[in-house]
Amino acid sequence: MCGEIDYTQVFISRFAKTHRMNCGGACKVGFMDLIIGATQLIAEYHGLARVSHIREKITRMIQLSSTSLACAVAAAHLGKEEPRGSGVFMPDETMSNVAKLNTNDYFWEIMALAGDIVGGIGVTMPSE
């Protein structure tokens, strides 16, 4: 950077807020939703979709995914113009971090629940 470090901290902070909101709170939610849908479909194929403990696990998966998405939406909604007068709005830092932290935990819980319902193939098979 040839000594041009005056704005490094601001740049990193703005990148982190945006990345945590988008990738941690929104992008992974789409993948979680795919896993939930595939899990539901396989449960239906096996005739287990209406079994109470399967329904409870799928409901839990939806709750976790929706909570992560809600944090991302809250980060955007609570964002502020940065710098003032620029017309550029940045996500709320606290909610961006919460979105990322929740998604980190919830992703693996969703994968574990999917594995409980469909077995190993649902969480270990290769993607397209």
The first five atom37 places (N, CA, C, CB, O) and aatype in JSON, in Angstrom:
{
  "aatype": [12, 4, 7, 6, 9, 3, 18, 16, 5, 19, 13, 9, 15, 1, 13, 0, 11, 16, 8, 1, 12, 2, 4, 7, 7, 0, 4, 11, 19, 7, 13, 12, 3, 10, 9, 9, 7, 0, 16, 5, 10, 9, 0, 6, 18, 8, 7, 10, 0, 1, 19, 15, 8, 9, 1, 6, 11, 9, 16, 1, 12, 9, 5, 10, 15, 15, 16, 15, 10, 0, 4, 0, 19, 0, 0, 0, 8, 10, 7, 11, 6, 6, 14, 1, 7, 15, 7, 19, 13, 12, 14, 3, 6, 16, 12, 15, 2, 19, 0, 11, 10, 2, 16, 2, 3, 18, 13, 17, 6, 9, 12, 0, 10, 0, 7, 3, 9, 19, 7, 7, 9, 7, 19, 16, 12, 14, 15, 6],
  "atom_mask": [
    [1, 1, 1, 1, 1],
    [1, 1, 1, 1, 1],
    [1, 1, 1, 0, 1],
    [1, 1, 1, 1, 1],
    [1, 1, 1, 1, 1],
    [1, 1, 1, 1, 1],
    [1, 1, 1, 1, 1],
    [1, 1, 1, 1, 1],
    [1, 1, 1, 1, 1],
    [1, 1, 1, 1, 1],
    [1, 1, 1, 1, 1],
    [1, 1, 1, 1, 1],
    [1, 1, 1, 1, 1],
    [1, 1, 1, 1, 1],
    [1, 1, 1, 1, 1],
    [1, 1, 1, 1, 1],
    [1, 1, 1, 1, 1],
    [1, 1, 1, 1, 1],
    [1, 1, 1, 1, 1],
    [1, 1, 1, 1, 1],
    [1, 1, 1, 1, 1],
    [1, 1, 1, 1, 1],
    [1, 1, 1, 1, 1],
    [1, 1, 1, 0, 1],
    [1, 1, 1, 0, 1],
    [1, 1, 1, 1, 1],
    [1, 1, 1, 1, 1],
    [1, 1, 1, 1, 1],
    [1, 1, 1, 1, 1],
    [1, 1, 1, 0, 1],
    [1, 1, 1, 1, 1],
    [1, 1, 1, 1, 1],
    [1, 1, 1, 1, 1],
    [1, 1, 1, 1, 1],
    [1, 1, 1, 1, 1],
    [1, 1, 1, 1, 1],
    [1, 1, 1, 0, 1],
    [1, 1, 1, 1, 1],
    [1, 1, 1, 1, 1],
    [1, 1, 1, 1, 1],
    [1, 1, 1, 1, 1],
    [1, 1, 1, 1, 1],
    [1, 1, 1, 1, 1],
    [1, 1, 1, 1, 1],
    [1, 1, 1, 1, 1],
    [1, 1, 1, 1, 1],
    [1, 1, 1, 0, 1],
    [1, 1, 1, 1, 1],
    [1, 1, 1, 1, 1],
    [1, 1, 1, 1, 1],
    [1, 1, 1, 1, 1],
    [1, 1, 1, 1, 1],
    [1, 1, 1, 1, 1],
    [1, 1, 1, 1, 1],
    [1, 1, 1, 1, 1],
    [1, 1, 1, 1, 1],
    [1, 1, 1, 1, 1],
    [1, 1, 1, 1, 1],
    [1, 1, 1, 1, 1],
    [1, 1, 1, 1, 1],
    [1, 1, 1, 1, 1],
    [1, 1, 1, 1, 1],
    [1, 1, 1, 1, 1],
    [1, 1, 1, 1, 1],
    [1, 1, 1, 1, 1],
    [1, 1, 1, 1, 1],
    [1, 1, 1, 1, 1],
    [1, 1, 1, 1, 1],
    [1, 1, 1, 1, 1],
    [1, 1, 1, 1, 1],
    [1, 1, 1, 1, 1],
    [1, 1, 1, 1, 1],
    [1, 1, 1, 1, 1],
    [1, 1, 1, 1, 1],
    [1, 1, 1, 1, 1],
    [1, 1, 1, 1, 1],
    [1, 1, 1, 1, 1],
    [1, 1, 1, 1, 1],
    [1, 1, 1, 0, 1],
    [1, 1, 1, 1, 1],
    [1, 1, 1, 1, 1],
    [1, 1, 1, 1, 1],
    [1, 1, 1, 1, 1],
    [1, 1, 1, 1, 1],
    [1, 1, 1, 0, 1],
    [1, 1, 1, 1, 1],
    [1, 1, 1, 0, 1],
    [1, 1, 1, 1, 1],
    [1, 1, 1, 1, 1],
    [1, 1, 1, 1, 1],
    [1, 1, 1, 1, 1],
    [1, 1, 1, 1, 1],
    [1, 1, 1, 1, 1],
    [1, 1, 1, 1, 1],
    [1, 1, 1, 1, 1],
    [1, 1, 1, 1, 1],
    [1, 1, 1, 1, 1],
    [1, 1, 1, 1, 1],
    [1, 1, 1, 1, 1],
    [1, 1, 1, 1, 1],
    [1, 1, 1, 1, 1],
    [1, 1, 1, 1, 1],
    [1, 1, 1, 1, 1],
    [1, 1, 1, 1, 1],
    [1, 1, 1, 1, 1],
    [1, 1, 1, 1, 1],
    [1, 1, 1, 1, 1],
    [1, 1, 1, 1, 1],
    [1, 1, 1, 1, 1],
    [1, 1, 1, 1, 1],
    [1, 1, 1, 1, 1],
    [1, 1, 1, 1, 1],
    [1, 1, 1, 1, 1],
    [1, 1, 1, 1, 1],
    [1, 1, 1, 0, 1],
    [1, 1, 1, 1, 1],
    [1, 1, 1, 1, 1],
    [1, 1, 1, 1, 1],
    [1, 1, 1, 0, 1],
    [1, 1, 1, 0, 1],
    [1, 1, 1, 1, 1],
    [1, 1, 1, 0, 1],
    [1, 1, 1, 1, 1],
    [1, 1, 1, 1, 1],
    [1, 1, 1, 1, 1],
    [1, 1, 1, 1, 1],
    [1, 1, 1, 1, 1],
    [1, 1, 1, 1, 1]
  ],
  "atom_positions": [
    [[0.82, -1.19, 0.0], [0.0, 0.0, 0.0], [0.86, 1.25, 0.0], [-0.93, 0.0, 1.2], [0.34, 2.37, 0.0]],
    [[2.14, 1.07, 0.0], [3.06, 2.2, -0.12], [2.82, 3.25, 0.97], [2.92, 2.84, -1.5], [2.89, 4.45, 0.71]],
    [[2.55, 2.77, 2.19], [2.37, 3.68, 3.31], [1.0, 4.33, 3.4], [0.0, 0.0, 0.0], [0.77, 5.13, 4.31]],
    [[0.09, 4.01, 2.51], [-1.24, 4.62, 2.51], [-2.16, 3.83, 3.45], [-1.84, 4.66, 1.08], [-2.93, 2.98, 3.02]],
    [[-2.05, 4.14, 4.72], [-2.77, 3.34, 5.71], [-3.83, 4.13, 6.48], [-1.8, 2.76, 6.68], [-4.45, 3.59, 7.4]],
    [[-4.03, 5.37, 6.12], [-4.95, 6.22, 6.89], [-6.37, 5.66, 6.97], [-4.99, 7.6, 6.28], [-7.04, 5.82, 7.99]],
    [[-6.82, 5.0, 5.92], [-8.2, 4.54, 5.89], [-8.32, 3.02, 6.01], [-8.86, 4.99, 4.6], [-9.4, 2.46, 5.78]],
    [[-7.25, 2.35, 6.36], [-7.25, 0.89, 6.43], [-8.28, 0.37, 7.43], [-5.87, 0.39, 6.81], [-9.05, -0.53, 7.11]],
    [[-8.31, 0.93, 8.61], [-9.23, 0.46, 9.65], [-10.68, 0.65, 9.23], [-8.96, 1.19, 10.97], [-11.52, -0.22, 9.44]],
    [[-10.98, 1.79, 8.63], [-12.34, 2.07, 8.17], [-12.72, 1.09, 7.07], [-12.47, 3.54, 7.67], [-13.83, 0.56, 7.06]],
    [[-11.8, 0.86, 6.14], [-12.06, -0.06, 5.03], [-12.35, -1.47, 5.55], [-10.86, -0.08, 4.06], [-13.31, -2.11, 5.12]],
    [[-11.53, -1.95, 6.46], [-11.71, -3.3, 7.0], [-13.03, -3.41, 7.76], [-10.54, -3.68, 7.92], [-13.74, -4.4, 7.64]],
    [[-13.35, -2.4, 8.55], [-14.6, -2.41, 9.31], [-15.8, -2.44, 8.38], [-14.67, -1.18, 10.23], [-16.74, -3.2, 8.61]],
    [[-15.79, -1.63, 7.34], [-16.92, -1.6, 6.41], [-17.04, -2.91, 5.64], [-16.76, -0.43, 5.42], [-18.14, -3.41, 5.44]],
    [[-15.92, -3.45, 5.23], [-15.96, -4.75, 4.54], [-16.52, -5.83, 5.45], [-14.55, -5.15, 4.05], [-17.36, -6.62, 5.04]],
    [[-16.04, -5.87, 6.69], [-16.46, -6.92, 7.63], [-17.96, -6.85, 7.89], [-15.68, -6.8, 8.95], [-18.64, -7.87, 7.9]],
    [[-18.47, -5.65, 8.11], [-19.92, -5.5, 8.38], [-20.74, -6.02, 7.21], [-20.27, -4.01, 8.65], [-21.71, -6.75, 7.39]],
    [[-20.33, -5.64, 6.01], [-21.07, -6.04, 4.82], [-20.96, -7.54, 4.58], [-20.57, -5.28, 3.61], [-21.95, -8.2, 4.28]],
    [[-19.77, -8.07, 4.7], [-19.54, -9.5, 4.46], [-20.29, -10.35, 5.48], [-18.04, -9.82, 4.5], [-20.9, -11.35, 5.12]],
    [[-20.24, -9.96, 6.73], [-20.92, -10.75, 7.77], [-22.42, -10.73, 7.58], [-20.56, -10.22, 9.15], [-23.09, -11.73, 7.82]],
    [[-22.96, -9.59, 7.17], [-24.4, -9.53, 6.92], [-24.77, -10.38, 5.72], [-24.86, -8.07, 6.71], [-25.7, -11.18, 5.79]],
    [[-24.05, -10.21, 4.61], [-24.41, -10.88, 3.36], [-24.06, -12.36, 3.34], [-23.74, -10.2, 2.21], [-24.92, -13.2, 3.09]],
    [[-22.82, -12.67, 3.61], [-22.38, -14.06, 3.52], [-22.82, -14.85, 4.74], [-20.86, -14.13, 3.36], [-23.4, -15.93, 4.62]],
    [[-22.54, -14.31, 5.91], [-22.88, -15.02, 7.13], [-24.36, -15.07, 7.4], [0.0, 0.0, 0.0], [-24.88, -16.09, 7.86]],
    [[-25.05, -14.0, 7.12], [-26.45, -13.95, 7.48], [-27.43, -14.23, 6.37], [0.0, 0.0, 0.0], [-28.58, -14.59, 6.65]],
    [[-27.01, -14.1, 5.13], [-27.98, -14.27, 4.04], [-27.59, -15.4, 3.09], [-28.12, -12.98, 3.26], [-28.43, -16.25, 2.79]],
    [[-26.37, -15.43, 2.61], [-25.96, -16.42, 1.62], [-26.06, -17.85, 2.17], [-24.53, -16.14, 1.17], [-26.6, -18.73, 1.5]],
    [[-25.55, -18.06, 3.35], [-25.6, -19.41, 3.94], [-27.04, -19.83, 4.24], [-24.76, -19.45, 5.23], [-27.34, -21.02, 4.27]],
    [[-27.91, -18.86, 4.47], [-29.31, -19.17, 4.72], [-29.92, -19.86, 3.5], [-30.1, -17.89, 5.07], [-30.72, -20.78, 3.65]],
    [[-29.56, -19.43, 2.3], [-30.05, -20.08, 1.1], [-29.62, -21.53, 1.04], [0.0, 0.0, 0.0], [-30.41, -22.4, 0.67]],
    [[-28.38, -21.8, 1.41], [-27.91, -23.18, 1.43], [-28.63, -23.98, 2.52], [-26.39, -23.23, 1.66], [-29.0, -25.14, 2.31]],
    [[-28.83, -23.35, 3.67], [-29.59, -24.02, 4.73], [-30.98, -24.4, 4.24], [-29.7, -23.11, 5.98], [-31.47, -25.5, 4.5]],
    [[-31.62, -23.48, 3.52], [-32.96, -23.75, 3.0], [-32.96, -24.91, 2.01], [-33.52, -22.5, 2.33], [-33.91, -25.7, 1.98]],
    [[-31.91, -25.03, 1.21], [-31.8, -26.18, 0.31], [-31.7, -27.49, 1.09], [-30.57, -26.02, -0.61], [-32.35, -28.48, 0.74]],
    [[-30.91, -27.48, 2.14], [-30.76, -28.68, 2.97], [-32.1, -29.02, 3.64], [-29.67, -28.46, 4.05], [-32.48, -30.19, 3.7]],
    [[-32.8, -28.0, 4.12], [-34.1, -28.23, 4.77], [-35.09, -28.82, 3.75], [-34.66, -26.91, 5.36], [-35.8, -29.78, 4.06]],
    [[-35.13, -28.25, 2.56], [-36.03, -28.77, 1.54], [-35.71, -30.19, 1.14], [0.0, 0.0, 0.0], [-36.61, -31.01, 0.99]],
    [[-34.43, -30.49, 0.97], [-34.02, -31.86, 0.62], [-34.36, -32.83, 1.75], [-32.52, -31.92, 0.31], [-34.79, -33.95, 1.5]],
    [[-34.17, -32.39, 2.97], [-34.49, -33.23, 4.13], [-35.99, -33.52, 4.18], [-34.04, -32.54, 5.43], [-36.4, -34.66, 4.42]],
    [[-36.79, -32.5, 3.97], [-38.24, -32.68, 3.96], [-38.65, -33.65, 2.84], [-38.96, -31.32, 3.77], [-39.48, -34.53, 3.06]],
    [[-38.07, -33.48, 1.67], [-38.4, -34.34, 0.54], [-38.04, -35.8, 0.81], [-37.67, -33.86, -0.72], [-38.84, -36.7, 0.53]],
    [[-36.87, -36.04, 1.36], [-36.46, -37.41, 1.66], [-37.34, -38.0, 2.76], [-34.98, -37.46, 2.07], [-37.68, -39.18, 2.72]],
    [[-37.7, -37.18, 3.75], [-38.61, -37.66, 4.79], [-39.95, -38.06, 4.17], [-38.82, -36.57, 5.87], [-40.54, -39.07, 4.57]],
    [[-40.42, -37.28, 3.2], [-41.67, -37.64, 2.51], [-41.5, -38.92, 1.71], [-42.11, -36.5, 1.59], [-42.39, -39.77, 1.73]],
    [[-40.38, -39.08, 1.01], [-40.12, -40.31, 0.26], [-40.15, -41.54, 1.16], [-38.77, -40.21, -0.45], [-40.62, -42.6, 0.76]],
    [[-39.65, -41.38, 2.37], [-39.6, -42.49, 3.31], [-40.9, -42.65, 4.1], [-38.45, -42.3, 4.27], [-41.02, -43.57, 4.92]],
    [[-41.87, -41.77, 3.86], [-43.14, -41.84, 4.56], [-43.06, -41.4, 6.01], [0.0, 0.0, 0.0], [-43.87, -41.81, 6.84]],
    [[-42.08, -40.56, 6.32], [-41.85, -40.14, 7.71], [-42.17, -38.67, 7.97], [-40.42, -40.4, 8.08], [-41.97, -38.19, 9.09]],
    [[-42.64, -37.96, 6.98], [-42.8, -36.51, 7.11], [-43.78, -36.1, 8.2], [-43.26, -35.94, 5.8], [-43.67, -34.99, 8.73]],
    [[-44.72, -36.97, 8.55], [-45.71, -36.61, 9.57], [-45.39, -37.2, 10.95], [-47.09, -37.09, 9.13], [-46.16, -37.04, 11.89]],
    [[-44.28, -37.88, 11.06], [-43.86, -38.42, 12.36], [-43.44, -37.25, 13.25], [-42.69, -39.47, 12.19], [-42.7, -36.37, 12.81]],
    [[-43.9, -37.26, 14.49], [-43.74, -36.08, 15.34], [-42.29, -35.66, 15.54], [-44.37, -36.33, 16.68], [-41.99, -34.47, 15.45]],
    [[-41.39, -36.57, 15.81], [-40.01, -36.15, 16.07], [-39.32, -35.67, 14.79], [-39.21, -37.31, 16.69], [-38.4, -34.86, 14.87]],
    [[-39.75, -36.14, 13.63], [-39.21, -35.63, 12.36], [-39.74, -34.21, 12.13], [-39.6, -36.57, 11.17], [-38.99, -33.32, 11.74]],
    [[-41.01, -34.01, 12.36], [-41.6, -32.67, 12.2], [-40.94, -31.67, 13.14], [-43.11, -32.7, 12.45], [-40.69, -30.53, 12.76]],
    [[-40.67, -32.09, 14.37], [-40.01, -31.2, 15.34], [-38.62, -30.81, 14.87], [-39.93, -31.88, 16.72], [-38.21, -29.66, 15.01]],
    [[-37.89, -31.76, 14.31], [-36.53, -31.46, 13.83], [-36.56, -30.53, 12.62], [-35.78, -32.75, 13.47], [-35.76, -29.6, 12.53]],
    [[-37.47, -30.77, 11.71], [-37.58, -29.89, 10.54], [-38.05, -28.5, 10.95], [-38.55, -30.49, 9.49], [-37.58, -27.5, 10.41]],
    [[-38.96, -28.44, 11.9], [-39.4, -27.14, 12.43], [-38.22, -26.41, 13.06], [-40.54, -27.31, 13.47], [-38.06, -25.2, 12.86]],
    [[-37.4, -27.12, 13.8], [-36.2, -26.52, 14.41], [-35.25, -26.0, 13.32], [-35.47, -27.55, 15.31], [-34.68, -24.92, 13.46]],
    [[-35.1, -26.75, 12.26], [-34.23, -26.33, 11.16], [-34.73, -25.02, 10.55], [-34.14, -27.42, 10.09], [-33.95, -24.12, 10.25]],
    [[-36.05, -24.93, 10.35], [-36.64, -23.72, 9.78], [-36.45, -22.54, 10.74], [-38.14, -23.93, 9.49], [-36.16, -21.43, 10.31]],
    [[-36.62, -22.8, 12.03], [-36.43, -21.76, 13.04], [-35.0, -21.21, 12.98], [-36.74, -22.3, 14.44], [-34.8, -20.0, 13.01]],
    [[-34.02, -22.09, 12.89], [-32.63, -21.67, 12.87], [-32.31, -20.86, 11.62], [-31.7, -22.88, 12.96], [-31.67, -19.81, 11.69]],
    [[-32.75, -21.35, 10.48], [-32.51, -20.65, 9.22], [-33.18, -19.28, 9.22], [-33.02, -21.49, 8.04], [-32.57, -18.29, 8.81]],
    [[-34.41, -19.23, 9.69], [-35.15, -17.96, 9.71], [-34.53, -16.96, 10.67], [-36.61, -18.2, 10.09], [-34.54, -15.75, 10.41]],
    [[-33.99, -17.44, 11.78], [-33.33, -16.55, 12.73], [-32.09, -15.93, 12.12], [-32.96, -17.31, 14.01], [-31.82, -14.74, 12.31]],
    [[-31.32, -16.72, 11.38], [-30.14, -16.18, 10.7], [-30.53, -15.12, 9.68], [-29.34, -17.3, 10.02], [-29.9, -14.07, 9.59]],
    [[-31.57, -15.41, 8.91], [-32.04, -14.44, 7.93], [-32.54, -13.17, 8.62], [-33.14, -15.04, 7.06], [-32.29, -12.06, 8.15]],
    [[-33.25, -13.33, 9.72], [-33.77, -12.17, 10.45], [-32.64, -11.27, 10.93], [-34.62, -12.63, 11.64], [-32.77, -10.04, 10.91]],
    [[-31.55, -11.86, 11.35], [-30.4, -11.05, 11.79], [-29.81, -10.26, 10.62], [-29.32, -11.94, 12.42], [-29.43, -9.1, 10.79]],
    [[-29.74, -10.87, 9.44], [-29.22, -10.17, 8.27], [-30.15, -9.02, 7.89], [-29.06, -11.15, 7.09], [-29.69, -7.93, 7.57]],
    [[-31.45, -9.27, 7.92], [-32.42, -8.22, 7.6], [-32.32, -7.09, 8.63], [-33.86, -8.79, 7.56], [-32.38, -5.91, 8.28]],
    [[-32.18, -7.46, 9.89], [-32.05, -6.43, 10.94], [-30.77, -5.61, 10.75], [-32.04, -7.09, 12.34], [-30.78, -4.4, 10.95]],
    [[-29.69, -6.27, 10.35], [-28.43, -5.54, 10.1], [-28.62, -4.5, 9.0], [-27.3, -6.52, 9.72], [-28.12, -3.38, 9.1]],
    [[-29.35, -4.88, 7.95], [-29.6, -3.94, 6.86], [-30.55, -2.83, 7.32], [-30.19, -4.66, 5.64], [-30.31, -1.65, 7.05]],
    [[-31.61, -3.21, 8.0], [-32.63, -2.24, 8.43], [-32.06, -1.22, 9.43], [-33.82, -2.96, 9.06], [-32.43, -0.05, 9.39]],
    [[-31.19, -1.67, 10.3], [-30.63, -0.78, 11.31], [-29.37, -0.05, 10.84], [-30.32, -1.57, 12.56], [-28.76, 0.71, 11.6]],
    [[-28.99, -0.29, 9.6], [-27.79, 0.35, 9.06], [-27.9, 1.86, 9.02], [0.0, 0.0, 0.0], [-28.99, 2.43, 9.15]],
    [[-26.77, 2.48, 8.84], [-26.71, 3.95, 8.83], [-25.87, 4.41, 7.63], [-26.11, 4.51, 10.15], [-25.02, 3.69, 7.12]],
    [[-26.15, 5.63, 7.22], [-25.39, 6.23, 6.12], [-23.96, 6.47, 6.6], [-26.05, 7.56, 5.64], [-23.73, 7.05, 7.66]],
    [[-23.02, 6.01, 5.8], [-21.61, 6.08, 6.22], [-20.72, 6.37, 5.03], [-21.18, 4.77, 6.9], [-20.66, 5.55, 4.12]],
    [[-20.02, 7.47, 5.0], [-20.13, 8.62, 5.9], [-21.4, 9.42, 5.61], [-18.9, 9.52, 5.77], [-21.99, 9.31, 4.53]],
    [[-21.81, 10.21, 6.57], [-23.03, 10.99, 6.42], [-22.97, 11.85, 5.16], [-23.26, 11.88, 7.66], [-21.97, 12.48, 4.84]],
    [[-24.1, 11.83, 4.47], [-24.2, 12.62, 3.24], [-23.69, 11.91, 2.0], [0.0, 0.0, 0.0], [-23.78, 12.45, 0.9]],
    [[-23.15, 10.71, 2.16], [-22.57, 9.99, 1.01], [-23.61, 9.25, 0.18], [-21.53, 9.01, 1.49], [-23.39, 8.96, -0.99]],
    [[-24.75, 8.94, 0.8], [-25.75, 8.14, 0.12], [-25.46, 6.64, 0.18], [0.0, 0.0, 0.0], [-26.18, 5.84, -0.41]],
    [[-24.41, 6.27, 0.9], [-24.03, 4.86, 1.05], [-24.43, 4.41, 2.44], [-22.49, 4.64, 0.8], [-24.02, 5.0, 3.44]],
    [[-25.23, 3.36, 2.51], [-25.67, 2.84, 3.8], [-24.92, 1.55, 4.11], [-27.2, 2.61, 3.81], [-24.83, 0.66, 3.27]],
    [[-24.41, 1.47, 5.31], [-23.67, 0.29, 5.77], [-24.5, -0.42, 6.83], [-22.26, 0.69, 6.35], [-25.24, 0.22, 7.58]],
    [[-24.38, -1.74, 6.9], [-25.16, -2.5, 7.88], [-24.74, -2.17, 9.31], [-25.0, -3.99, 7.63], [-23.64, -1.7, 9.57]],
    [[-25.67, -2.42, 10.22], [-25.38, -2.27, 11.64], [-24.33, -3.3, 12.05], [-26.68, -2.43, 12.5], [-24.46, -4.49, 11.76]],
    [[-23.29, -2.82, 12.71], [-22.15, -3.69, 13.04], [-22.53, -4.81, 14.0], [-21.03, -2.87, 13.64], [-22.14, -5.96, 13.8]],
    [[-23.28, -4.49, 15.04], [-23.66, -5.51, 16.03], [-24.51, -6.6, 15.39], [-24.41, -4.88, 17.2], [-24.26, -7.79, 15.59]],
    [[-25.53, -6.2, 14.63], [-26.41, -7.2, 14.02], [-25.69, -8.0, 12.95], [-27.64, -6.53, 13.43], [-26.0, -9.18, 12.75]],
    [[-24.74, -7.39, 12.25], [-23.94, -8.14, 11.28], [-23.14, -9.23, 11.97], [-23.01, -7.19, 10.5], [-23.06, -10.36, 11.49]],
    [[-22.54, -8.88, 13.09], [-21.76, -9.86, 13.84], [-22.66, -10.96, 14.4], [-21.0, -9.18, 14.97], [-22.29, -12.13, 14.38]],
    [[-23.83, -10.59, 14.91], [-24.76, -11.58, 15.43], [-25.22, -12.51, 14.31], [-25.98, -10.89, 16.09], [-25.35, -13.72, 14.51]],
    [[-25.47, -11.95, 13.13], [-25.88, -12.77, 11.98], [-24.81, -13.81, 11.67], [-26.14, -11.89, 10.74], [-25.12, -14.98, 11.46]],
    [[-23.57, -13.38, 11.64], [-22.48, -14.31, 11.34], [-22.33, -15.37, 12.42], [-21.16, -13.54, 11.17], [-22.19, -16.56, 12.12]],
    [[-22.35, -14.96, 13.67], [-22.17, -15.91, 14.77], [-23.32, -16.92, 14.82], [-22.07, -15.17, 16.1], [-23.08, -18.12, 14.98]],
    [[-24.54, -16.45, 14.67], [-25.67, -17.37, 14.66], [-25.58, -18.34, 13.5], [-26.99, -16.6, 14.59], [-25.78, -19.54, 13.67]],
    [[-25.26, -17.83, 12.34], [-25.18, -18.69, 11.17], [-24.08, -19.73, 11.33], [-24.93, -17.85, 9.91], [-24.26, -20.88, 10.93]],
    [[-22.97, -19.35, 11.9], [-21.9, -20.33, 12.13], [-22.39, -21.49, 12.99], [-20.69, -19.66, 12.8], [-22.12, -22.65, 12.68]],
    [[-23.09, -21.19, 14.05], [-23.6, -22.25, 14.93], [-24.76, -23.0, 14.3], [-24.03, -21.66, 16.27], [-24.81, -24.23, 14.33]],
    [[-25.69, -22.25, 13.74], [-26.93, -22.85, 13.25], [-26.69, -23.73, 12.04], [-27.93, -21.78, 12.91], [-27.38, -24.74, 11.87]],
    [[-25.75, -23.38, 11.19], [-25.46, -24.19, 10.0], [-25.16, -25.63, 10.4], [-24.29, -23.59, 9.21], [-25.7, -26.57, 9.81]],
    [[-24.29, -25.79, 11.38], [-23.89, -27.15, 11.77], [-25.0, -27.87, 12.51], [-22.64, -27.1, 12.65], [-25.1, -29.09, 12.42]],
    [[-25.82, -27.14, 13.23], [-26.97, -27.78, 13.88], [-27.97, -28.27, 12.82], [-27.66, -26.79, 14.86], [-28.53, -29.36, 12.96]],
    [[-28.18, -27.47, 11.79], [-29.07, -27.89, 10.7], [-28.51, -29.13, 10.0], [-29.26, -26.74, 9.69], [-29.25, -30.05, 9.69]],
    [[-27.21, -29.14, 9.76], [-26.6, -30.31, 9.12], [-26.74, -31.55, 10.0], [-25.11, -30.04, 8.81], [-26.99, -32.64, 9.49]],
    [[-26.59, -31.39, 11.3], [-26.73, -32.53, 12.22], [-28.17, -33.04, 12.22], [-26.32, -32.13, 13.65], [-28.4, -34.25, 12.19]],
    [[-29.14, -32.13, 12.24], [-30.53, -32.54, 12.2], [-30.87, -33.22, 10.88], [-31.44, -31.33, 12.43], [-31.6, -34.21, 10.85]],
    [[-30.34, -32.69, 9.79], [-30.56, -33.33, 8.48], [-29.97, -34.73, 8.49], [-29.92, -32.48, 7.34], [-30.59, -35.67, 7.98]],
    [[-28.79, -34.88, 9.05], [-28.17, -36.21, 9.14], [-28.99, -37.16, 9.98], [0.0, 0.0, 0.0], [-29.08, -38.35, 9.67]],
    [[-29.59, -36.66, 11.05], [-30.45, -37.49, 11.89], [-31.65, -38.01, 11.1], [-30.93, -36.71, 13.11], [-32.08, -39.15, 11.29]],
    [[-32.19, -37.18, 10.23], [-33.41, -37.52, 9.51], [-33.13, -38.39, 8.28], [-34.15, -36.26, 9.1], [-33.8, -39.4, 8.07]],
    [[-32.15, -37.99, 7.47], [-31.95, -38.66, 6.18], [-30.73, -39.58, 6.15], [-31.82, -37.64, 5.11], [-30.53, -40.3, 5.17]],
    [[-29.92, -39.56, 7.19], [-28.71, -40.36, 7.17], [-27.56, -39.6, 6.53], [0.0, 0.0, 0.0], [-27.7, -38.43, 6.18]],
    [[-26.46, -40.26, 6.4], [-25.23, -39.61, 5.92], [-25.28, -39.07, 4.51], [0.0, 0.0, 0.0], [-24.63, -38.07, 4.21]],
    [[-26.05, -39.73, 3.63], [-26.04, -39.29, 2.23], [-26.51, -37.85, 2.05], [-26.9, -40.21, 1.39], [-26.06, -37.15, 1.15]],
    [[-27.41, -37.42, 2.89], [-27.95, -36.08, 2.77], [-26.97, -34.98, 3.13], [0.0, 0.0, 0.0], [-27.14, -33.84, 2.7]],
    [[-25.96, -35.3, 3.9], [-25.02, -34.26, 4.35], [-23.6, -34.49, 3.88], [-25.04, -34.16, 5.86], [-22.72, -33.68, 4.15]],
    [[-23.36, -35.61, 3.18], [-21.99, -35.87, 2.73], [-21.88, -36.07, 1.23], [-21.45, -37.09, 3.41], [-20.77, -36.11, 0.7]],
    [[-23.0, -36.18, 0.52], [-22.9, -36.42, -0.92], [-22.37, -35.18, -1.62], [-24.28, -36.83, -1.5], [-22.56, -34.06, -1.14]],
    [[-21.7, -35.37, -2.75], [-21.13, -34.21, -3.47], [-22.23, -33.36, -4.08], [-20.16, -34.68, -4.56], [-23.33, -33.84, -4.37]],
    [[-21.91, -32.09, -4.27], [-22.86, -31.19, -4.93], [-22.84, -31.46, -6.43], [-22.5, -29.69, -4.64], [-22.11, -32.33, -6.91]],
    [[-23.65, -30.71, -7.16], [-23.71, -30.94, -8.6], [-22.36, -30.69, -9.22], [-24.77, -30.07, -9.25], [-22.2, -30.83, -10.43]]
  ]
}
